[in-house]
Amino acid sequence: MHLRRSSSTLRTILLTTLAGCGGGDESTGTTGGTDASTGSTNTSATQSDPTTDDTTVSTTVSTTVSTSVDDTSTTNITETATDSATDSATTTVGDESTSTGDDTGPVVPPCPYEPVDAPSGWTLEVVAEDVDEPMFAMGHPTEPDRLFVLERAGTIVMIEPGTTTPADPEILTIDDVENGGESGLFGLAFHPDFPDDPRIYVDYVAPDPRRTKIVEYTLDPTNGYVADPLSARIVLEIHQPEFNHNGGSIAFDHDGYLIIGMGDGGTQSTSRVNDILLAKFLRIGVEPDDSPDDTPACDGCPTYGPFDYTIPPDNPFVGQPEYAPEIYAMGFRNPWRWTIDVVTGDLWVGDVGQSAWEEVDFVEAGRDYGWNAMEGFHCYSGDCNDGLAPNAVNADGLSMPLFETSQDGGDCSVIAGGVYRSCEVPDWDGIFMFSDYCNADVRGLRWDGATLESLGALIDPDNGITGNGWNNWGDVYFTGGSVVGRVWRVVPTR
């Protein structure tokens, strides 16, 4: 069946946009740069072209991060603060392999580290280097220390176990990646049955017209995991009206569905429109059901598709015609980096703030996380019921974040890291780690569903952090480096 986005309100917004689309209301709020299994029988629809909002004023703050590593070349990363694992996956806890779902998925070997009791502190260990603007790192599902690293310009490289530099040849180079502003190659997810089913999914921004693309490729496990470029299948494209707030992460949840994090596209108004895919977390089944949808989203919208994916029958807005059925949660400004807990499947999100507050959200199905009515725990546009307890829902139906940081303290773009589940430090189990693009300190939170504990700054990395990552042992990675691109693993001080 076709899934239309054709409400009169949406049509008016879109036609207004197409008649006078100009610059966005917001400048970058994330990093800048040198410039599922089968669901129901419902199928997808093309995405609308949302309106821009020109009611805000931008203030630019440029930050050049430095490193203590002695290298000969430098790369400046400019931040513009705006007015700012699956049901079939197996996860290791402790020193034994345990399954998070059924027994058909990949088997993860036991966690290899010698446990460290009550370590004196935290630090970062280099696990990959000589990579170009690394945005994300992901461990092979059954070989967690075999890393796949995304380079922003459009390349995936592999770091073999026991090494720290990219293997030759590259895994994949994508030709149509827009690399500049807040665009690039940002997301990677392995099929839930990888490597038996050797498909991967990538999330990147393509130009002319600018749009987010979710694309499937097949790797060759017998040939160094090199991808077949001819295997590319476009799963979904979403129009991006502006250069910023494009989101970028993807991951499979514990039910085998693909989660896609989308920013507001640089246009605040999209966050409060229920049948636009921007400013939302989406949840889809990636398996085609051979009934692609070629119904246009609206009169005059850019033509994409047709696309062939499925809508999970338990998505929270299925059957509600005023909502896009792909939506899992809504009200996000720019969920630049986020993570799924490899043990519990919980979704932790760093949502980049506007002019005052960065926030960490614990995302649950069907909730509205407030943008642009709220920023952090605070009202942003108009009156609202604010200042409630972490994760509480206010009288307007908006969810509070778990945690916020003030931009007055030097933060500018929160970067969610991961939930620590490694056997290396049992005392750290369940700690969510995050950082910030301008203030690179790695910080920690504990949340038991009722009480939040802030652990403060854990690591001062003296390096620019731009991205994150994790593996099925529960290691947490951060990516970045102001001189040479690196991936670091969070480890105990020894």
BATI-512347 format. One record per residue (C-alpha): residue in three letters; y, x, z; residue number from 1. Coordinates in steps of 0.001 Angstrom, whole numbers. Example, Ala and Ser with C-alpha at 12.3 -4.5 7.8 and 13.67 -1.06 7.14 Angstrom:
! residues 2
type | yy | xx | zz | seq
ALA | -4500 | 12300 | 7800 | 1
SER | -1060 | 13670 | 7140 | 2
***
This chain:
! residues 494
type | yy | xx | zz | seq
MET | 0 | 0 | 0 | 1
HIS | 3552 | 1152 | -655 | 2
LEU | 5751 | 1945 | 2334 | 3
ARG | 9303 | 1071 | 1424 | 4
ARG | 12523 | 2204 | 3116 | 5
SER | 14823 | -501 | 1793 | 6
SER | 16783 | -2086 | 4610 | 7
SER | 20287 | -3182 | 3664 | 8
THR | 21793 | -800 | 6231 | 9
LEU | 19907 | 2171 | 4834 | 10
ARG | 20776 | 1237 | 1261 | 11
THR | 24494 | 1100 | 2141 | 12
ILE | 24357 | 4479 | 3878 | 13
LEU | 22522 | 6112 | 995 | 14
LEU | 24791 | 4745 | -1711 | 15
THR | 27828 | 5909 | 256 | 16
THR | 26308 | 9372 | 521 | 17
LEU | 25480 | 9629 | -3143 | 18
ALA | 29000 | 8565 | -4051 | 19
GLY | 30699 | 11237 | -1934 | 20
CYS | 28311 | 13811 | -495 | 21
GLY | 30195 | 16831 | 782 | 22
GLY | 29776 | 19426 | 3488 | 23
GLY | 27925 | 18503 | 6639 | 24
ASP | 29503 | 17789 | 9979 | 25
GLU | 27701 | 20582 | 11704 | 26
SER | 27249 | 24263 | 11036 | 27
THR | 24130 | 26192 | 11939 | 28
GLY | 22521 | 25546 | 15274 | 29
THR | 19454 | 27718 | 14785 | 30
THR | 18853 | 31149 | 13442 | 31
GLY | 20982 | 32255 | 10608 | 32
GLY | 20015 | 35130 | 8409 | 33
THR | 21194 | 37735 | 6029 | 34
ASP | 23316 | 35485 | 4157 | 35
ALA | -5646 | 16131 | 9705 | 36
SER | -7903 | 14444 | 9071 | 37
THR | -8106 | 11156 | 7177 | 38
GLY | -6205 | 8295 | 8747 | 39
SER | -5838 | 4705 | 7652 | 40
THR | -5495 | 3492 | 4094 | 41
ASN | -1697 | 3337 | 4263 | 42
THR | -41 | 5804 | 1909 | 43
SER | 3242 | 7639 | 1811 | 44
ALA | 6665 | 7012 | 370 | 45
THR | 9467 | 9213 | -871 | 46
GLN | 12225 | 10128 | 1559 | 47
SER | 15762 | 8874 | 1592 | 48
ASP | 18927 | 10877 | 1056 | 49
PRO | 20873 | 10392 | 4313 | 50
THR | 24593 | 10303 | 4811 | 51
THR | 26817 | 13048 | 6072 | 52
ASP | 29111 | 12666 | 9068 | 53
ASP | 32466 | 14429 | 8896 | 54
THR | 33800 | 13566 | 12321 | 55
THR | 33250 | 16919 | 14033 | 56
VAL | 34947 | 20296 | 13987 | 57
SER | 32980 | 23555 | 13724 | 58
THR | 33476 | 26697 | 15752 | 59
THR | 31694 | 29838 | 14572 | 60
VAL | 30414 | 32478 | 16956 | 61
SER | 28813 | 35536 | 15363 | 62
THR | 26364 | 37575 | 17371 | 63
THR | 24822 | 40830 | 16204 | 64
VAL | 21764 | 41647 | 18261 | 65
SER | 20609 | 45210 | 18745 | 66
THR | 17432 | 46986 | 19699 | 67
SER | 16622 | 50206 | 21475 | 68
VAL | 14110 | 51186 | 18792 | 69
ASP | 15215 | 54178 | 16749 | 70
ASP | 15277 | 52935 | 13188 | 71
THR | 17454 | 53833 | 10252 | 72
SER | 18243 | 50403 | 8864 | 73
THR | 19894 | 47415 | 10484 | 74
THR | 19836 | 43710 | 9869 | 75
ASN | 22524 | 41423 | 11244 | 76
ILE | 21582 | 37910 | 12167 | 77
THR | 24552 | 35597 | 12487 | 78
GLU | 24404 | 32538 | 14696 | 79
THR | 26852 | 29751 | 14078 | 80
ALA | 27092 | 27615 | 17197 | 81
THR | 28346 | 24182 | 16238 | 82
ASP | 30988 | 22193 | 17824 | 83
SER | 28597 | 23762 | 18139 | 84
ALA | -5290 | 22651 | 17651 | 85
THR | -7118 | 19636 | 16805 | 86
ASP | -9918 | 17317 | 17989 | 87
SER | -12405 | 19583 | 16309 | 88
ALA | -10946 | 22804 | 17663 | 89
THR | -12415 | 24945 | 20388 | 90
THR | -10117 | 26546 | 22948 | 91
THR | -10857 | 29336 | 25369 | 92
VAL | -9922 | 28892 | 29011 | 93
GLY | -10711 | 31807 | 31285 | 94
ASP | -13619 | 33820 | 29861 | 95
GLU | -15655 | 31015 | 28319 | 96
SER | -15318 | 29125 | 25059 | 97
THR | -14675 | 25416 | 25541 | 98
SER | -14186 | 22631 | 23030 | 99
THR | -11121 | 20403 | 23116 | 100
GLY | -12806 | 17713 | 21034 | 101
ASP | -16012 | 17258 | 19059 | 102
ASP | -18345 | 20131 | 18179 | 103
THR | -17690 | 20289 | 14437 | 104
GLY | -14687 | 22595 | 14503 | 105
PRO | -14301 | 26374 | 14690 | 106
VAL | -15769 | 28222 | 17662 | 107
VAL | -13346 | 30507 | 19464 | 108
PRO | -14808 | 33702 | 20967 | 109
PRO | -14358 | 34300 | 24703 | 110
CYS | -10976 | 35568 | 25823 | 111
PRO | -11270 | 39399 | 25781 | 112
TYR | -8783 | 40491 | 28436 | 113
GLU | -9490 | 41900 | 31878 | 114
PRO | -7813 | 39453 | 34285 | 115
VAL | -4752 | 40741 | 36109 | 116
ASP | -4185 | 39217 | 39532 | 117
ALA | -618 | 38848 | 40809 | 118
PRO | 1069 | 41133 | 38261 | 119
SER | 4386 | 42689 | 39217 | 120
GLY | 6196 | 41204 | 36237 | 121
TRP | 6256 | 40202 | 32589 | 122
THR | 6907 | 42160 | 29426 | 123
LEU | 6494 | 42035 | 25651 | 124
GLU | 3880 | 44036 | 23763 | 125
VAL | 4351 | 44770 | 20051 | 126
VAL | 1452 | 43289 | 18073 | 127
ALA | 3067 | 43383 | 14628 | 128
GLU | 5901 | 45369 | 13070 | 129
ASP | 7363 | 46233 | 9684 | 130
VAL | 7559 | 42564 | 8820 | 131
ASP | 10634 | 41113 | 7141 | 132
GLU | 12485 | 38497 | 9225 | 133
PRO | 9390 | 37066 | 10943 | 134
MET | 9814 | 33394 | 11800 | 135
PHE | 6378 | 32419 | 13125 | 136
ALA | 3038 | 34011 | 14045 | 137
MET | -304 | 32224 | 14273 | 138
GLY | -3713 | 33551 | 15232 | 139
HIS | -6701 | 32857 | 12982 | 140
PRO | -8511 | 29877 | 14574 | 141
THR | -11770 | 31773 | 15196 | 142
GLU | -10339 | 35311 | 15330 | 143
PRO | -7292 | 34840 | 17537 | 144
ASP | -6162 | 38481 | 17295 | 145
ARG | -6002 | 38285 | 13478 | 146
LEU | -2381 | 37256 | 12969 | 147
PHE | -758 | 35439 | 10091 | 148
VAL | 3006 | 36048 | 10087 | 149
LEU | 5625 | 34126 | 8117 | 150
GLU | 8410 | 36145 | 6538 | 151
ARG | 11478 | 34028 | 6025 | 152
ALA | 11924 | 34789 | 2310 | 153
GLY | 8596 | 33129 | 1484 | 154
THR | 5737 | 35528 | 2190 | 155
ILE | 2753 | 35230 | 4551 | 156
VAL | 1301 | 38550 | 5677 | 157
MET | -1794 | 39242 | 7787 | 158
ILE | -2103 | 41675 | 10687 | 159
GLU | -5742 | 42673 | 11074 | 160
PRO | -7216 | 43155 | 14575 | 161
GLY | -6469 | 46595 | 15950 | 162
THR | -3492 | 47158 | 13640 | 163
THR | 205 | 46316 | 13793 | 164
THR | 1323 | 46501 | 10162 | 165
PRO | 708 | 44032 | 7326 | 166
ALA | -2526 | 44311 | 5378 | 167
ASP | -2476 | 44709 | 1622 | 168
PRO | -2380 | 42454 | -344 | 169
GLU | -113 | 39745 | 1035 | 170
ILE | -1731 | 36408 | 1826 | 171
LEU | 745 | 34339 | -165 | 172
THR | 4189 | 34586 | -1740 | 173
ILE | 5949 | 31283 | -2429 | 174
ASP | 8450 | 31466 | -5273 | 175
ASP | 10651 | 28429 | -4650 | 176
VAL | 11799 | 29175 | -1079 | 177
GLU | 15544 | 28930 | -468 | 178
ASN | 16329 | 31912 | 1742 | 179
GLY | 19782 | 31688 | 3275 | 180
GLY | 21819 | 29744 | 5803 | 181
GLU | 19156 | 27931 | 7791 | 182
SER | 16624 | 27787 | 4984 | 183
GLY | 13401 | 29703 | 4496 | 184
LEU | 9658 | 29625 | 5145 | 185
PHE | 9283 | 28351 | 8700 | 186
GLY | 5961 | 26615 | 9404 | 187
LEU | 2221 | 27299 | 9087 | 188
ALA | -831 | 25310 | 10184 | 189
PHE | -4539 | 25880 | 9567 | 190
HIS | -6699 | 22928 | 8585 | 191
PRO | -8552 | 21619 | 11666 | 192
ASP | -11881 | 22833 | 10210 | 193
PHE | -10648 | 26265 | 9154 | 194
PRO | -12298 | 28580 | 8089 | 195
ASP | -15116 | 26262 | 6942 | 196
ASP | -12381 | 24314 | 5203 | 197
PRO | -10047 | 27176 | 4205 | 198
ARG | -6884 | 25158 | 3608 | 199
ILE | -3524 | 25959 | 5157 | 200
TYR | -248 | 24028 | 5221 | 201
VAL | 3237 | 25496 | 5015 | 202
ASP | 6703 | 24105 | 5697 | 203
TYR | 9695 | 25537 | 3859 | 204
VAL | 13046 | 24627 | 2317 | 205
ALA | 13315 | 24582 | -1474 | 206
PRO | 16549 | 24416 | -3517 | 207
ASP | 18000 | 22285 | -6318 | 208
PRO | 17958 | 19777 | -4777 | 209
ARG | 17525 | 21115 | -1273 | 210
ARG | 14466 | 19622 | 413 | 211
THR | 11770 | 20341 | 2966 | 212
LYS | 8364 | 20819 | 1360 | 213
ILE | 4995 | 20509 | 3078 | 214
VAL | 2470 | 22174 | 771 | 215
GLU | -1282 | 22726 | 1002 | 216
TYR | -2929 | 25960 | -210 | 217
THR | -6520 | 27194 | -177 | 218
LEU | -7292 | 30689 | 1124 | 219
ASP | -10264 | 32811 | 94 | 220
PRO | -12039 | 34021 | 3270 | 221
THR | -14226 | 36327 | 1132 | 222
ASN | -11213 | 38101 | -371 | 223
GLY | -8998 | 39034 | 2548 | 224
TYR | -7826 | 35426 | 2986 | 225
VAL | -5578 | 35747 | -59 | 226
ALA | -4358 | 32332 | -1191 | 227
ASP | -4910 | 30854 | -4619 | 228
PRO | -1391 | 29924 | -5831 | 229
LEU | -2915 | 27427 | -8257 | 230
SER | -4372 | 25499 | -5304 | 231
ALA | -919 | 24284 | -4240 | 232
ARG | -733 | 20547 | -3526 | 233
ILE | 2557 | 19054 | -2377 | 234
VAL | 1830 | 16794 | 582 | 235
LEU | 5398 | 15656 | 1266 | 236
GLU | 9001 | 16441 | 342 | 237
ILE | 11997 | 15298 | 2404 | 238
HIS | 15530 | 15459 | 1079 | 239
GLN | 17909 | 17754 | 2974 | 240
PRO | 21537 | 16668 | 2500 | 241
GLU | 22991 | 19872 | 3977 | 242
PHE | 22086 | 23523 | 4515 | 243
ASN | 21407 | 23221 | 8236 | 244
HIS | 19241 | 21528 | 10854 | 245
ASN | 16151 | 21555 | 8671 | 246
GLY | 13591 | 21877 | 11449 | 247
GLY | 10639 | 23847 | 10187 | 248
SER | 7556 | 23908 | 12438 | 249
ILE | 4273 | 22137 | 11764 | 250
ALA | 990 | 21965 | 13703 | 251
PHE | -2146 | 19863 | 13908 | 252
ASP | -2589 | 17800 | 17054 | 253
HIS | -5858 | 17344 | 18914 | 254
ASP | -6672 | 14271 | 16813 | 255
GLY | -6488 | 16266 | 13592 | 256
TYR | -3168 | 14886 | 12364 | 257
LEU | -296 | 17028 | 11127 | 258
ILE | 2860 | 17002 | 13253 | 259
ILE | 6108 | 17793 | 11395 | 260
GLY | 9370 | 18496 | 13221 | 261
MET | 12514 | 17449 | 11333 | 262
GLY | 16152 | 18091 | 12228 | 263
ASP | 19001 | 15743 | 11383 | 264
GLY | 19761 | 17574 | 8140 | 265
GLY | 23254 | 18450 | 9353 | 266
THR | 24213 | 14770 | 9472 | 267
GLN | 24349 | 13198 | 12905 | 268
SER | 23993 | 9645 | 11629 | 269
THR | 20369 | 10169 | 10538 | 270
SER | 19229 | 10392 | 14151 | 271
ARG | 19968 | 6715 | 14765 | 272
VAL | 18503 | 5337 | 11516 | 273
ASN | 14930 | 4231 | 12085 | 274
ASP | 13566 | 4392 | 8565 | 275
ILE | 14798 | 7868 | 7636 | 276
LEU | 12451 | 10782 | 8278 | 277
LEU | 15180 | 13195 | 9381 | 278
ALA | 15824 | 13796 | 13107 | 279
LYS | 12255 | 12767 | 13892 | 280
PHE | 8825 | 14111 | 14680 | 281
LEU | 6394 | 12854 | 12054 | 282
ARG | 2602 | 12485 | 12221 | 283
ILE | 467 | 12146 | 9103 | 284
GLY | -3081 | 12577 | 7845 | 285
VAL | -3197 | 15277 | 5191 | 286
GLU | -6300 | 14071 | 3369 | 287
PRO | -5376 | 12219 | 159 | 288
ASP | -6882 | 8761 | -322 | 289
ASP | -6213 | 8717 | -4078 | 290
SER | -3535 | 6047 | -3857 | 291
PRO | -283 | 7979 | -4206 | 292
ASP | 2941 | 6068 | -3682 | 293
ASP | 5588 | 6285 | -6407 | 294
THR | 7900 | 3603 | -5023 | 295
PRO | 11468 | 4984 | -4795 | 296
ALA | 12893 | 5069 | -1292 | 297
CYS | 16167 | 3549 | -2450 | 298
ASP | 18325 | 2988 | -5518 | 299
GLY | 19660 | 6333 | -6706 | 300
CYS | 17641 | 8518 | -4325 | 301
PRO | 16441 | 11919 | -5541 | 302
THR | 13051 | 11550 | -7180 | 303
TYR | 10198 | 13288 | -5375 | 304
GLY | 6482 | 12740 | -5430 | 305
PRO | 4397 | 10746 | -5761 | 306
PHE | 2760 | 11867 | -2540 | 307
ASP | -710 | 11162 | -1269 | 308
TYR | -1256 | 11284 | 2474 | 309
THR | -2226 | 8748 | 5109 | 310
ILE | -581 | 7120 | 8095 | 311
PRO | -2501 | 7438 | 11389 | 312
PRO | -3303 | 3903 | 12534 | 313
ASP | -2207 | 4707 | 16102 | 314
ASN | 1254 | 5972 | 15167 | 315
PRO | 3676 | 4196 | 17502 | 316
PHE | 5691 | 2311 | 14866 | 317
VAL | 2926 | 1226 | 12500 | 318
GLY | 3425 | -2437 | 11606 | 319
GLN | 7128 | -2437 | 12508 | 320
PRO | 8937 | -2731 | 9153 | 321
GLU | 12266 | -1461 | 10486 | 322
TYR | 10665 | 1938 | 11229 | 323
ALA | 9139 | 4513 | 8925 | 324
PRO | 5454 | 4502 | 9879 | 325
GLU | 5297 | 8318 | 9788 | 326
ILE | 7529 | 8534 | 12878 | 327
TYR | 5938 | 9831 | 16075 | 328
ALA | 9142 | 10342 | 18110 | 329
MET | 12859 | 10298 | 17304 | 330
GLY | 16372 | 11291 | 18394 | 331
PHE | 16319 | 15057 | 17665 | 332
ARG | 19160 | 17247 | 16475 | 333
ASN | 17320 | 20363 | 15386 | 334
PRO | 13843 | 21041 | 16814 | 335
TRP | 13913 | 24525 | 15349 | 336
ARG | 10889 | 25903 | 17259 | 337
TRP | 8261 | 23940 | 19166 | 338
THR | 4666 | 24309 | 20271 | 339
ILE | 1465 | 22415 | 21002 | 340
ASP | -427 | 23336 | 24172 | 341
VAL | -3793 | 24595 | 22904 | 342
VAL | -5584 | 23136 | 25948 | 343
THR | -3938 | 19758 | 26539 | 344
GLY | -2374 | 19047 | 23140 | 345
ASP | 998 | 18396 | 24793 | 346
LEU | 4052 | 18805 | 22553 | 347
TRP | 6886 | 20981 | 23901 | 348
VAL | 10105 | 21141 | 21900 | 349
GLY | 13248 | 23242 | 21966 | 350
ASP | 15994 | 21020 | 20529 | 351
VAL | 19120 | 22956 | 19585 | 352
GLY | 22301 | 21524 | 21076 | 353
GLN | 25709 | 20738 | 19633 | 354
SER | 28720 | 21972 | 21580 | 355
ALA | 27546 | 22328 | 25168 | 356
TRP | 23834 | 21990 | 25989 | 357
GLU | 20460 | 23314 | 24814 | 358
GLU | 17418 | 21273 | 25793 | 359
VAL | 13663 | 21452 | 26233 | 360
ASP | 11774 | 18204 | 25622 | 361
PHE | 8274 | 17136 | 26588 | 362
VAL | 7605 | 14845 | 23652 | 363
GLU | 5577 | 11651 | 23937 | 364
ALA | 4698 | 9145 | 21236 | 365
GLY | 7261 | 6442 | 20517 | 366
ARG | 10075 | 7890 | 22609 | 367
ASP | 13704 | 8362 | 21576 | 368
TYR | 15143 | 11680 | 22799 | 369
GLY | 18732 | 10633 | 22497 | 370
TRP | 20590 | 12543 | 19812 | 371
ASN | 23362 | 11767 | 18921 | 372
ALA | 24042 | 9429 | 21840 | 373
MET | 23127 | 12222 | 24243 | 374
GLU | 23162 | 16010 | 24365 | 375
GLY | 20852 | 17316 | 27052 | 376
PHE | 21196 | 15095 | 30129 | 377
HIS | 24747 | 14131 | 29122 | 378
CYS | 26456 | 11443 | 27064 | 379
TYR | 27664 | 12783 | 23730 | 380
SER | 28995 | 9806 | 21774 | 381
GLY | 30156 | 6823 | 23790 | 382
ASP | 28953 | 5607 | 27151 | 383
CYS | 25346 | 6003 | 28235 | 384
ASN | 23131 | 6059 | 31294 | 385
ASP | 22878 | 9834 | 31877 | 386
GLY | 21997 | 12399 | 34499 | 387
LEU | 18565 | 10993 | 35347 | 388
ALA | 15460 | 12898 | 36418 | 389
PRO | 13599 | 15107 | 33913 | 390
ASN | 11634 | 13121 | 31321 | 391
ALA | 12964 | 9805 | 32666 | 392
VAL | 13874 | 6950 | 30313 | 393
ASN | 17329 | 5471 | 30815 | 394
ALA | 18507 | 1882 | 30558 | 395
ASP | 19254 | 2401 | 26862 | 396
GLY | 15676 | 3457 | 26158 | 397
LEU | 16597 | 7124 | 25697 | 398
SER | 14413 | 9868 | 27156 | 399
MET | 15887 | 12657 | 29237 | 400
PRO | 14904 | 16231 | 28414 | 401
LEU | 12820 | 18251 | 30817 | 402
PHE | 15382 | 20997 | 31091 | 403
GLU | 18763 | 22069 | 29757 | 404
THR | 20818 | 25246 | 29596 | 405
SER | 24577 | 25484 | 29214 | 406
GLN | 26133 | 27210 | 26241 | 407
ASP | 28753 | 28431 | 28714 | 408
GLY | 26070 | 30808 | 29995 | 409
GLY | 25564 | 32500 | 26648 | 410
ASP | 22894 | 30299 | 25110 | 411
CYS | 23422 | 28910 | 21616 | 412
SER | 20054 | 27967 | 20049 | 413
VAL | 17000 | 27337 | 22186 | 414
ILE | 13711 | 28747 | 20863 | 415
ALA | 10564 | 27178 | 22259 | 416
GLY | 7824 | 29756 | 22684 | 417
GLY | 4462 | 28481 | 23847 | 418
VAL | 2364 | 27334 | 26786 | 419
TYR | 578 | 30282 | 28382 | 420
ARG | -3193 | 29740 | 28561 | 421
SER | -4493 | 33290 | 28244 | 422
CYS | -7215 | 34516 | 30608 | 423
GLU | -5248 | 37735 | 31079 | 424
VAL | -3109 | 36331 | 33914 | 425
PRO | -4750 | 33268 | 35498 | 426
ASP | -1696 | 32748 | 37746 | 427
TRP | 422 | 32035 | 34666 | 428
ASP | -1775 | 29256 | 33341 | 429
GLY | 267 | 26303 | 32089 | 430
ILE | 3684 | 27990 | 32122 | 431
PHE | 5859 | 27013 | 29174 | 432
MET | 7889 | 29987 | 27920 | 433
PHE | 11049 | 29768 | 25856 | 434
SER | 14025 | 31846 | 24794 | 435
ASP | 17338 | 31543 | 22945 | 436
TYR | 18754 | 33053 | 19787 | 437
CYS | 21933 | 34378 | 21429 | 438
ASN | 20552 | 35002 | 24921 | 439
ALA | 17109 | 36444 | 24265 | 440
ASP | 15839 | 36250 | 27848 | 441
VAL | 12355 | 34745 | 27991 | 442
ARG | 12273 | 32004 | 30620 | 443
GLY | 9555 | 29834 | 32128 | 444
LEU | 8986 | 26247 | 33237 | 445
ARG | 6162 | 24487 | 35063 | 446
TRP | 5766 | 20727 | 34688 | 447
ASP | 2993 | 18689 | 36302 | 448
GLY | 4135 | 15324 | 34971 | 449
ALA | 6246 | 14607 | 38023 | 450
THR | 7853 | 17830 | 39268 | 451
LEU | 9647 | 20473 | 37236 | 452
GLU | 9858 | 24076 | 38427 | 453
SER | 12183 | 26514 | 36686 | 454
LEU | 10990 | 30117 | 36941 | 455
GLY | 14223 | 31533 | 35571 | 456
ALA | 14406 | 34632 | 33371 | 457
LEU | 11056 | 36394 | 33125 | 458
ILE | 11756 | 39030 | 30458 | 459
ASP | 14899 | 40698 | 29120 | 460
PRO | 13550 | 41858 | 25763 | 461
ASP | 16609 | 43780 | 24500 | 462
ASN | 15743 | 42413 | 21064 | 463
GLY | 16851 | 39494 | 18950 | 464
ILE | 14373 | 36616 | 19093 | 465
THR | 14175 | 34224 | 16150 | 466
GLY | 10777 | 32540 | 16363 | 467
ASN | 7546 | 31963 | 18213 | 468
GLY | 3795 | 31645 | 17870 | 469
TRP | 479 | 31328 | 19658 | 470
ASN | -3276 | 31661 | 19243 | 471
ASN | -6378 | 29850 | 20457 | 472
TRP | -6792 | 32219 | 23404 | 473
GLY | -3517 | 30846 | 24700 | 474
ASP | -1445 | 33962 | 24079 | 475
VAL | 2275 | 33353 | 23565 | 476
TYR | 4164 | 35217 | 20831 | 477
PHE | 7837 | 35699 | 20076 | 478
THR | 9143 | 37008 | 16764 | 479
GLY | 12324 | 38730 | 15690 | 480
GLY | 13852 | 42172 | 16041 | 481
SER | 17360 | 43115 | 15032 | 482
VAL | 16360 | 46323 | 13226 | 483
VAL | 12682 | 46089 | 12321 | 484
GLY | 10881 | 42753 | 12270 | 485
ARG | 8278 | 42452 | 14986 | 486
VAL | 5918 | 40080 | 16741 | 487
TRP | 5482 | 40452 | 20493 | 488
ARG | 2796 | 39109 | 22834 | 489
VAL | 3731 | 38140 | 26384 | 490
VAL | 1741 | 40431 | 28717 | 491
PRO | 1814 | 41433 | 32393 | 492
THR | 3700 | 44513 | 33502 | 493
ARG | 1177 | 47222 | 34313 | 494
***
